[in-house]
Amino acid sequence: MATSLNQQSPVAQQTGSVLAGLQMLVSVLSWLAGYVQLTEEEQREAGIYLGD
């Protein structure tokens, strides 16, 4: 029985959907993180060290 190359198994479709959802979530979180900026004092209190 031959199958078309364009057909994907339900597992492959679900995996692709999950990966697309995760990429979208990372995108949104990165976008939101761009709006959050800590002062030097807040960074020091949080133990964040970004170099010189």
Secondary structure as the mmCIF struct_conf table of DSSP 4:
data_model
#
loop_
_struct_conf.conf_type_id
_struct_conf.id
_struct_conf.beg_label_comp_id
_struct_conf.beg_label_asym_id
_struct_conf.beg_label_seq_id
_struct_conf.end_label_comp_id
_struct_conf.end_label_asym_id
_struct_conf.end_label_seq_id
TURN_TY1_P TURN_TY1_P1 LEU A 5 ASN A 6
HELX_RH_AL_P HELX_RH_AL_P1 PRO A 10 ALA A 33
TURN_TY1_P TURN_TY1_P2 GLY A 34 TYR A 35
HELX_RH_AL_P HELX_RH_AL_P2 GLU A 40 ALA A 46
TURN_TY1_P TURN_TY1_P3 GLY A 47 GLY A 47
#
